[in-house]
């Protein structure tokens, strides 16, 4: 008898004799039981919670299809139950899964106090409701994702059931763990870590270095890596240096799961589509297509923070808030039954920001910590946020007063929304003149994702949204740029602030604006994010005056940069040197080993040396393609 059969039988043996279970299946690591007993379906939650705790598995009870209220009748019943002040954007039924998907503008009212409205829907229709927030800002990417998942729900159900059987497959206790650095070690970009046990093969991140064409991709050709044996991919956050090459895995035959948070799923798809546009816009061939991105979406399993999930027979993961961008996570891997605990930090911010809460480092156990070192040198101390905000205000004021425009190249996700919150607050408090702030590129859709998942934002922003019904990201000062004609009107129009992708000026609308604004001394260019070596942004930051900024008829155009160029430190979504040291020192229990990566060579070495001296623990700073045995 297989392990998954033993699990199902064990759970059934704990149920009441009259539970009338007709079928069972897996949805990833979750066990789904179908019942004909209406009373058991509506009143089984306490019993199921106790059984789930005993088996340490998620268990969901749903009605057997034979007792469900017909979809048309159920739709009318649900509409009559949900409060009138709620606008329902969509109601769809997954008959094979016995679920009803409800998309509404006010999910809290659909759930009801203590879940009372949901309980009533279940009781009167016998369908299992699943609630989604309607994006307050129109979001094409969220619409695409939801449409894809609904349209291919049957295919996804088959995939999830197969995944569950793999997760609960027979296995022996692991006797060893080894990790191989495939990208992002002693460098920034193309992050990729390969974790192996006798039973499991897992990738942590699969990024691309957009600023370095020669070394853009991880070392997926390494002898340790075999895509046909890959069990799972975990993506810490959506930035391309961590998620940008994920669709390539599906292009070359990967059919397994991708784990991340819900905002990360939306944002990484958005960034990947934008990456294709930028690459093809520069006359090059993209490494994958939109079809590969859709395939990745179909295979993505989203998790909440601190939700424990089995992903292979001998590894379970928990995601923790990393404080970097919305949905960013540090990954805790529990290997075997207590054999070893690994934390892969991803990119972290160990300080509060306007947008997010600081990274969570309260892991139950951690023997080995993989830590980023973007700002790993002793002198890498970020200025106080208040100083950075004052500097931004002064630059904008002076530029506007002399009739110029402010161009801020941004990465699209993270610091963009942080800057939006700052400028909205300063404008509301009359510390900045009322001006238009234009969002070009994918910024509008990225911001729409933030407004769709406010539960991932800072406590301050959540309070404004949920208690005061005031979302600062929806302020009227923010305006979408949707066409070349609108871009032309902005360039020829009155003074304003323009935020546009890409953040390193390696393509996208930011380069188009630079072409038109660079020769006017009244204008300003503000860098607020990291500029990769070799990028146009880095050249301008170093003081280059004549730079190639576009391709035309197969030839580079050279323009002279006469506008004022500023770099404002302090908005980084990465932990600075002090935060990194505090992150380690303030962990619940110090790890036995800290492995340093995601930083330039000198920064990785300096941070590793400093952590060893301060905490007397083993530290390593491996190079790409090095393998470490952890147990």
Rosetta blueprint (number, residue, H / E / L):
1 X L
2 X L
3 X H
4 X H
5 X H
6 X H
7 X H
8 X H
9 X H
10 X H
11 X H
12 X H
13 X H
14 X L
15 X L
16 X L
17 X L
18 X L
19 X L
20 X L
21 X E
22 X E
23 X E
24 X E
25 X E
26 X E
27 X E
28 X L
29 X L
30 X E
31 X E
32 X E
33 X E
34 X E
35 X E
36 X L
37 X L
38 X H
39 X H
40 X H
41 X H
42 X H
43 X H
44 X L
45 X H
46 X H
47 X H
48 X H
49 X H
50 X H
51 X H
52 X H
53 X H
54 X H
55 X H
56 X L
57 X L
58 X L
59 X E
60 X E
61 X E
62 X E
63 X E
64 X L
65 X H
66 X H
67 X H
68 X L
69 X L
70 X L
71 X H
72 X H
73 X H
74 X H
75 X H
76 X H
77 X H
78 X H
79 X H
80 X H
81 X H
82 X L
83 X L
84 X L
85 X L
86 X L
87 X L
88 X E
89 X E
90 X E
91 X E
92 X E
93 X E
94 X E
95 X L
96 X L
97 X L
98 X L
99 X E
100 X E
101 X E
102 X E
103 X E
104 X E
105 X L
106 X L
107 X H
108 X H
109 X H
110 X H
111 X H
112 X L
113 X H
114 X H
115 X H
116 X H
117 X H
118 X H
119 X H
120 X H
121 X H
122 X H
123 X H
124 X H
125 X H
126 X L
127 X L
128 X E
129 X E
130 X E
131 X E
132 X E
133 X E
134 X L
135 X L
136 X L
137 X L
138 X L
139 X L
140 X H
141 X H
142 X H
143 X H
144 X H
145 X H
146 X H
147 X H
148 X H
149 X H
150 X H
151 X H
152 X L
153 X H
154 X H
155 X H
156 X H
157 X H
158 X H
159 X H
160 X H
161 X H
162 X H
163 X H
164 X H
165 X H
166 X H
167 X H
168 X L
169 X L
170 X L
171 X L
172 X L
173 X L
174 X L
175 X L
176 X L
177 X E
178 X E
179 X E
180 X E
181 X E
182 X E
183 X E
184 X L
185 X L
186 X L
187 X L
188 X L
189 X L
190 X L
191 X L
192 X E
193 X E
194 X E
195 X E
196 X E
197 X E
198 X L
199 X L
200 X L
201 X E
202 X E
203 X E
204 X E
205 X L
206 X L
207 X L
208 X E
209 X L
210 X L
211 X L
212 X L
213 X L
214 X L
215 X L
216 X L
217 X E
218 X L
219 X L
220 X L
221 X L
222 X L
223 X L
224 X L
225 X L
226 X L
227 X H
228 X H
229 X H
230 X L
231 X L
232 X E
233 X E
234 X E
235 X L
236 X L
237 X L
238 X L
239 X L
240 X H
241 X H
242 X H
243 X H
244 X L
245 X L
246 X H
247 X H
248 X H
249 X H
250 X H
251 X H
252 X L
253 X L
254 X L
255 X L
256 X L
257 X E
258 X E
259 X E
260 X E
261 X L
262 X H
263 X H
264 X H
265 X H
266 X H
267 X H
268 X H
269 X H
270 X H
271 X H
272 X H
273 X H
274 X H
275 X H
276 X H
277 X H
278 X H
279 X H
280 X H
281 X H
282 X L
283 X L
284 X L
285 X L
286 X L
287 X L
288 X L
289 X L
290 X H
291 X H
292 X H
293 X H
294 X H
295 X H
296 X H
297 X H
298 X H
299 X L
300 X E
301 X E
302 X E
303 X L
304 X L
305 X L
306 X L
307 X L
308 X L
309 X E
310 X E
311 X E
312 X E
313 X L
314 X L
315 X E
316 X E
317 X E
318 X E
319 X E
320 X E
321 X E
322 X L
323 X L
324 X L
325 X L
326 X L
327 X L
328 X L
329 X E
330 X E
331 X E
332 X E
333 X E
334 X E
335 X E
336 X L
337 X L
338 X L
339 X L
340 X E
341 X E
342 X E
343 X E
344 X E
345 X L
346 X L
347 X L
348 X L
349 X L
350 X L
351 X L
352 X L
353 X L
354 X L
355 X L
356 X L
357 X L
358 X L
359 X L
360 X L
361 X L
362 X L
363 X L
364 X L
365 X L
366 X L
367 X L
368 X E
369 X E
370 X E
371 X E
372 X E
373 X L
374 X L
375 X L
376 X L
377 X L
378 X L
379 X L
380 X L
381 X L
382 X L
383 X L
384 X L
385 X H
386 X H
387 X H
388 X H
389 X H
390 X H
391 X H
392 X H
393 X H
394 X H
395 X H
396 X H
397 X H
398 X H
399 X H
400 X H
401 X H
402 X L
403 X L
404 X L
405 X L
406 X E
407 X E
408 X E
409 X E
410 X L
411 X L
412 X L
413 X L
414 X L
415 X H
416 X H
417 X H
418 X H
419 X H
420 X H
421 X H
422 X H
423 X H
424 X H
425 X H
426 X H
427 X H
428 X H
429 X L
430 X L
431 X L
432 X L
433 X L
434 X L
435 X L
436 X L
437 X E
438 X E
439 X E
440 X E
441 X L
442 X L
443 X H
444 X H
445 X H
446 X H
447 X H
448 X H
449 X H
450 X H
451 X H
452 X H
453 X L
454 X H
455 X H
456 X H
457 X L
458 X L
459 X H
460 X H
461 X H
462 X H
463 X H
464 X H
465 X H
466 X H
467 X L
468 X L
469 X L
470 X L
471 X L
472 X H
473 X H
474 X H
475 X L
476 X L
477 X L
478 X E
479 X E
480 X E
481 X L
482 X L
483 X L
484 X H
485 X H
486 X H
487 X H
488 X H
489 X H
490 X H
491 X H
492 X H
493 X L
494 X L
495 X L
496 X L
497 X E
498 X E
499 X E
500 X E
501 X L
502 X L
503 X L
504 X L
505 X L
506 X L
507 X L
508 X L
509 X H
510 X H
511 X H
512 X H
513 X H
514 X H
515 X H
516 X H
517 X H
518 X L
519 X L
520 X L
521 X L
522 X L
523 X L
524 X E
525 X E
526 X E
527 X E
528 X L
529 X L
530 X L
531 X L
532 X L
533 X L
534 X L
535 X L
536 X H
537 X H
538 X H
539 X H
540 X H
541 X H
542 X L
543 X L
544 X L
545 X L
546 X E
547 X E
548 X E
549 X E
550 X E
551 X E
552 X E
553 X L
554 X L
555 X E
556 X E
557 X E
558 X E
559 X E
560 X E
561 X L
562 X L
563 X L
564 X E
565 X E
566 X E
567 X E
568 X L
569 X L
570 X L
571 X L
572 X L
573 X L
574 X L
575 X L
576 X L
577 X H
578 X H
579 X H
580 X H
581 X H
582 X H
583 X H
584 X H
585 X H
586 X L
587 X L
588 X L
589 X L
590 X L
591 X L
592 X L
593 X E
594 X E
595 X E
596 X E
597 X E
598 X L
599 X L
600 X L
601 X H
602 X H
603 X H
604 X H
605 X H
606 X H
607 X H
608 X H
609 X H
610 X H
611 X H
612 X H
613 X H
614 X H
615 X H
616 X L
617 X L
618 X E
619 X E
620 X E
621 X L
622 X L
623 X L
624 X L
625 X L
626 X L
627 X E
628 X E
629 X E
630 X L
631 X L
